[in-house]
Amino acid sequence: MRNPWGELTGVKPVKLTRELFKGNPYNGRKPHEKPEVFRILTEEKGLSVEKARLLIEIYEYQQRVLEGERYTSCGLYIGIPFCPTRCLYCSFTSNQKPYEEVERYLQALIKEIEFTGKRAKDTGLDVETIYIGGGTPTTLDEGQLERLLDAILHNFDLCKLREFTLEAGRPDTITAGKLETASAHGVDRISINPQSMKDRTLELIGRSHKPSDILKAFETADKSGIPVVNCDLIAGLPEEDADDFRKTLETIISLRPANITVHTLALKRASRLIEQDSNYHETHSDVVSEMIELSHEILRSEGYLPYYLYRLKRMAGALENTGWCKPGTAGIYNIRIMDEQQSILALGAGGMSKVFFPQENRLERVPNVNNYEVYIDRLQEMFDRKEQGIFQMMPEIYKQTEALKRR
């Protein structure tokens, strides 16, 4: 089977598309008009016509969505590295721990929020978006979630905030109280991530919920008043065929989420799945390709638009992950983090902060440690890394921003 992405191996092909349209003096790329961008993607890079059109469509939609000063603002990521169970395909920082350990982590995280919030205010770094991810943030109980959200609101200047997202991925962790608390604190986007609506699949991948829990979670979300719900689905899960995927997708669409993200299953090095079948992504490429084609056909017919895209290694069929949205509901954080032209403040275990130097078109990474116990023990070191790697760099970033404006 021909690789529809040609010679492209990078994670962020939409970023490449932006550089083709706008140019990049740092790698010698000149700006091009749409016909030439299409020609470069298809003839020089070897993309299929469908993938080239998809990239251009997503780029053009993102240009209509993005606004505001991206260089002197940031995305704020806050990580909760706990889940009820570990999924078969997962390689993220996630742990199954008792209440006492979650509480110990939360206390340390709030200290990092206090430090980072103060220094962001001191240096004039605005927060454009907030994304609480994991893991599963709704592993926190209602009281813990309220304390976390209180800490964010009390320590950061959010006068320019455009979007506030809470991952509530596991339906079995969602309660009315948690979503009411989230809504009261300004959360306007949540994710409910079924992955599949097939009982057998959920059992195989290690999920502890049933399809009925997903329906209940949507009902709870509707009552909370949170306006945007995203659903993550995965194409290529074990023992599923194209008809199984179609049924899942059609059921989810009937629940009217504003966003649906269709992931292609990727074989990740730290997952249990790669231990069971190291060639899974190759042997399932044909059925996954059929699933992805179905998703495009069905989602477009239901009025969804593709708004961001990224790729990973060892994806079945060498395909992609695509976020789809109803008009006006695109996730700004998702677009920004893939575009890589804005700084990210990442708090908590496994957080990877990124500092963008606009005049140099360069990102510097400032990591937190992955292990939550080490994070707690070395919390002051995390503060020092942010101070030196981010906040002391802000005068230079402002200087470069002003220099670009004068061009």
C-alpha positions in Angstrom: 0.0 0.0 0.0 1.3 3.5 -0.9 2.0 5.7 2.0 -0.5 8.6 1.7 1.9 10.9 3.5 4.7 10.4 1.1 8.1 11.3 2.5 6.7 13.2 5.5 7.7 11.6 8.8 7.2 14.6 11.2 4.6 14.9 13.9 3.2 18.3 12.7 2.5 18.4 9.0 0.2 21.4 9.4 3.1 23.4 10.7 5.0 22.6 7.5 2.0 23.7 5.5 2.0 27.1 7.3 5.7 27.5 6.5 5.0 26.8 2.8 2.3 29.5 2.8 4.0 32.1 5.0 7.7 31.3 4.4 10.4 30.6 7.0 13.6 32.7 6.7 15.4 30.4 9.1 15.3 27.4 6.8 15.2 29.4 3.5 11.5 28.7 2.7 9.8 31.4 0.7 6.1 32.1 0.9 3.9 30.4 -1.8 0.4 30.8 -3.1 -2.1 27.9 -2.7 -1.5 26.2 -6.1 2.2 26.0 -5.5 1.8 24.8 -1.9 -0.5 22.0 -3.3 2.1 21.2 -5.9 5.0 21.0 -3.4 3.0 18.7 -1.1 1.9 16.3 -3.8 4.8 16.3 -6.2 7.9 17.1 -4.1 6.7 15.6 -0.8 4.7 12.7 -2.3 1.5 13.2 -0.4 -1.8 11.9 -1.8 -4.1 14.5 -3.2 -6.5 13.8 -0.3 -3.9 14.4 2.4 -2.6 17.6 0.7 -6.1 19.0 0.4 -6.7 18.1 4.1 -3.6 19.9 5.3 -4.5 23.1 3.3 -8.1 23.0 4.5 -7.0 22.7 8.2 -4.4 25.5 7.7 -6.9 27.8 6.2 -9.4 27.1 9.0 -6.8 27.7 11.7 -6.0 31.1 10.2 -9.6 32.1 10.6 -9.7 30.9 14.2 -6.4 32.2 15.6 -6.2 35.8 16.9 -4.4 37.8 19.5 -0.8 38.1 20.5 0.7 34.6 20.6 4.3 35.5 21.5 3.6 37.3 24.9 0.9 34.8 25.9 1.1 31.2 26.7 -0.9 28.0 27.0 -1.0 26.6 30.6 -0.9 22.8 30.9 -1.5 21.2 34.3 -0.9 17.4 34.5 -2.7 14.9 36.8 -0.8 11.7 36.3 -3.4 9.3 37.7 -5.9 6.9 36.0 -8.4 4.3 37.3 -6.7 1.6 35.1 -3.9 1.5 32.5 -5.1 1.1 28.9 -3.5 -1.5 26.6 -2.1 1.1 24.2 -1.1 3.8 26.7 2.4 5.2 27.2 1.5 8.4 29.1 2.6 9.2 32.6 -0.3 7.6 34.5 -0.5 5.8 37.8 -3.1 3.8 39.8 -2.6 5.1 43.4 -4.7 5.4 46.6 -6.2 8.7 47.8 -3.3 9.5 50.1 -0.8 9.5 47.2 -3.1 11.6 45.0 -3.5 14.0 47.8 0.3 14.3 48.4 0.8 15.0 44.7 -2.0 17.6 44.7 -0.4 19.5 47.5 2.9 19.7 45.6 1.1 20.7 42.4 -0.7 23.6 44.1 2.7 24.9 45.3 3.9 24.9 41.7 0.8 26.7 40.6 1.4 29.3 43.3 5.0 29.8 42.3 4.3 29.8 38.5 1.3 32.0 38.8 3.2 34.7 40.7 6.1 34.7 38.3 3.8 34.8 35.3 2.2 37.9 36.7 5.6 39.4 37.6 6.9 39.0 34.1 3.7 39.9 32.3 3.1 36.5 30.7 -0.6 36.3 29.8 -2.5 33.0 29.8 -4.5 32.4 26.6 -5.6 28.8 27.2 -5.7 26.3 30.1 -5.6 22.6 29.6 -5.8 20.2 32.6 -4.8 16.8 31.3 -3.2 13.6 32.4 -3.8 10.8 33.1 -7.3 11.5 34.0 -7.9 14.7 36.0 -11.3 13.6 37.1 -9.6 10.9 39.1 -9.5 13.7 41.7 -12.5 13.7 44.0 -14.9 16.7 44.0 -13.1 18.4 46.9 -9.6 17.9 45.4 -10.8 19.2 42.0 -12.3 22.3 43.6 -9.0 23.0 45.4 -7.1 22.6 42.2 -9.4 25.0 40.2 -9.4 27.5 43.1 -5.6 27.5 43.0 -5.6 28.2 39.3 -8.1 31.0 39.5 -6.5 32.6 42.6 -2.9 32.6 41.3 -3.0 33.3 37.6 -4.2 36.5 35.9 -6.9 35.1 33.5 -8.2 38.4 32.2 -7.2 37.4 28.6 -8.2 33.7 28.9 -9.9 32.4 25.8 -10.4 28.7 26.7 -10.4 26.5 29.7 -10.3 22.7 29.2 -10.6 19.8 31.6 -10.0 16.3 30.5 -12.7 14.1 32.0 -11.7 11.2 29.7 -12.9 8.2 31.7 -16.7 8.2 31.8 -16.6 6.2 35.1 -14.8 9.2 36.8 -17.4 11.8 35.9 -19.9 12.9 38.5 -22.5 15.8 38.5 -20.6 17.4 41.4 -17.3 17.4 39.5 -18.8 19.0 36.4 -20.8 21.5 38.3 -17.6 22.5 40.1 -15.7 22.8 36.8 -18.4 24.9 35.3 -18.6 27.2 38.3 -14.8 27.8 37.9 -15.0 28.8 34.2 -14.3 25.5 32.5 -15.9 25.7 29.1 -14.5 22.5 27.5 -14.3 18.9 28.6 -13.4 15.6 27.0 -15.4 12.4 27.4 -13.3 9.7 25.8 -15.1 6.5 25.0 -12.5 5.2 22.5 -15.1 2.6 21.5 -18.8 1.8 22.1 -18.2 -2.0 21.9 -18.2 -3.9 25.2 -15.7 -6.5 24.2 -13.2 -3.8 23.0 -13.4 -1.9 26.2 -12.7 -5.1 28.1 -9.7 -5.9 25.8 -8.1 -2.5 26.2 -8.4 -2.3 30.0 -11.2 0.2 30.4 -13.3 -0.1 33.5 -16.4 1.5 32.0 -19.3 0.3 29.8 -21.0 2.0 26.9 -23.9 2.8 29.3 -21.5 4.8 31.4 -20.6 6.9 28.3 -24.3 7.7 27.7 -24.7 8.6 31.4 -21.6 10.8 31.2 -23.1 12.7 28.3 -26.3 13.2 30.1 -24.4 14.6 33.1 -22.4 16.9 30.9 -25.5 18.3 29.2 -26.9 19.2 32.6 -23.7 20.9 33.7 -24.0 23.6 31.1 -20.4 23.2 29.9 -20.7 24.2 26.2 -18.1 22.2 24.4 -17.6 18.4 24.8 -14.9 16.6 22.9 -14.9 12.8 22.3 -11.8 10.8 21.5 -12.3 7.7 19.3 -9.6 5.3 18.2 -9.5 3.6 14.8 -7.8 0.2 14.9 -8.5 -1.2 18.3 -8.1 -4.9 18.8 -10.7 -7.2 17.2 -12.6 -4.3 15.7 -13.6 -4.1 12.0 -14.8 -1.1 10.0 -18.5 -1.8 10.9 -17.7 -1.7 14.6 -16.0 1.6 14.1 -18.9 3.0 12.1 -21.4 2.0 14.8 -19.2 3.7 17.5 -18.9 6.9 15.4 -22.6 7.1 14.6 -23.6 6.5 18.2 -21.2 9.3 19.4 -22.5 11.7 16.8 -26.0 11.1 18.0 -24.9 12.5 21.4 -24.0 15.8 19.7 -20.5 16.5 20.9 -19.1 19.7 19.6 -15.7 18.1 18.9 -14.7 14.6 17.9 -11.0 13.6 17.7 -10.4 10.5 15.6 -7.1 8.8 16.6 -5.3 6.2 14.6 -4.0 3.6 17.0 -0.2 4.0 17.4 2.1 1.3 18.7 3.9 3.0 21.6 7.1 1.6 23.1 5.9 1.8 26.7 2.5 0.2 26.0 1.3 -3.3 26.8 0.1 -3.7 23.3 3.6 -3.6 21.7 4.6 -6.5 24.1 1.8 -8.6 22.7 2.2 -7.8 19.0 5.1 -5.7 17.9 3.8 -5.6 14.2 0.2 -4.6 15.1 0.4 -1.3 13.3 1.5 -3.0 10.0 -0.9 -6.0 10.1 -4.0 -3.7 10.7 -3.2 -1.0 8.2 -5.9 -1.9 5.7 -8.8 -2.0 8.1 -7.6 1.2 9.8 -7.4 3.0 6.4 -11.0 2.0 5.8 -12.0 3.4 9.2 -10.3 6.7 8.7 -12.0 7.1 5.3 -15.3 6.4 6.9 -14.7 9.0 9.6 -14.0 11.7 7.0 -17.2 10.8 5.0 -19.5 10.6 8.0 -18.2 13.6 10.0 -18.3 15.9 7.0 -21.8 14.8 6.2 -22.8 15.7 9.8 -21.3 19.2 9.6 -17.9 18.7 11.3 -14.8 20.5 10.1 -11.2 19.2 10.4 -9.3 21.7 12.6 -6.0 20.1 13.7 -3.9 17.1 12.9 -0.8 15.4 14.0 1.0 12.1 13.4 3.0 9.7 15.6 5.5 6.9 14.9 4.1 3.4 14.3 0.6 4.5 13.5 -1.5 1.9 11.8 -1.5 2.5 8.0 1.0 5.4 8.5 -2.0 7.6 9.0 -2.9 10.5 11.4 -4.9 11.8 14.3 -7.5 14.5 13.3 -9.6 16.8 15.4 -13.0 17.6 14.0 -15.3 20.4 15.3 -18.6 22.0 14.7 -18.1 25.6 13.4 -16.9 28.0 16.1 -15.8 25.3 18.6 -12.2 24.6 17.6 -9.8 23.9 20.5 -7.3 26.8 20.5 -4.8 25.0 22.8 -4.7 22.0 20.4 -3.9 24.3 17.4 -1.3 26.3 19.3 0.6 23.3 20.6 0.9 21.8 17.2 1.8 25.1 15.5 4.7 25.6 18.0 4.7 29.4 17.9 3.6 30.0 21.5 5.2 29.2 24.8 3.7 26.5 27.0 3.8 26.5 30.8 3.5 22.9 31.8 3.0 22.1 35.5 3.1 18.8 37.3 4.9 15.5 36.8 5.7 14.9 33.2 5.1 18.5 32.2 7.1 19.7 29.3 7.3 23.5 29.2 8.3 25.1 25.9 9.6 28.7 25.5 9.2 30.2 22.0 11.8 32.8 20.8 9.9 34.5 18.0 12.7 36.3 16.2 14.7 33.1 16.1 11.7 30.8 15.4 13.1 28.6 18.1 11.6 26.5 21.0 13.5 25.7 24.2 12.2 22.9 26.3 12.0 23.1 30.1 11.0 19.7 31.5 9.6 18.6 34.8 10.5 15.1 35.9 8.1 12.3 34.9 7.8 10.3 38.2 5.3 11.9 40.5 7.2 10.8 43.6 10.4 12.3 42.4 8.4 15.5 41.4 7.2 15.9 44.9 10.7 15.4 46.4 12.4 17.7 43.9 9.7 20.4 43.7 12.2 23.3 44.4 14.3 22.1 41.5 11.2 22.4 39.2 10.7 26.0 40.4 14.4 26.7 39.6 14.1 25.2 36.1 11.2 27.4 35.3 12.8 30.5 36.8 16.0 30.1 34.8 14.5 28.6 31.6 11.3 30.6 31.3 10.8 33.7 33.5 14.4 35.0 33.2 13.9 34.7 29.4 10.8 36.9 29.2 12.7 40.2 28.7 14.4 38.7 25.6 11.1 37.3 24.3 9.5 40.8 24.6 12.5 42.3 22.9 12.3 39.9 20.0 8.5 40.4 19.7 9.0 44.2 19.4 11.7 43.7 16.8 9.3 41.6 14.7 6.6 44.3 14.9 9.1 46.9 13.6 9.9 44.8 10.4 
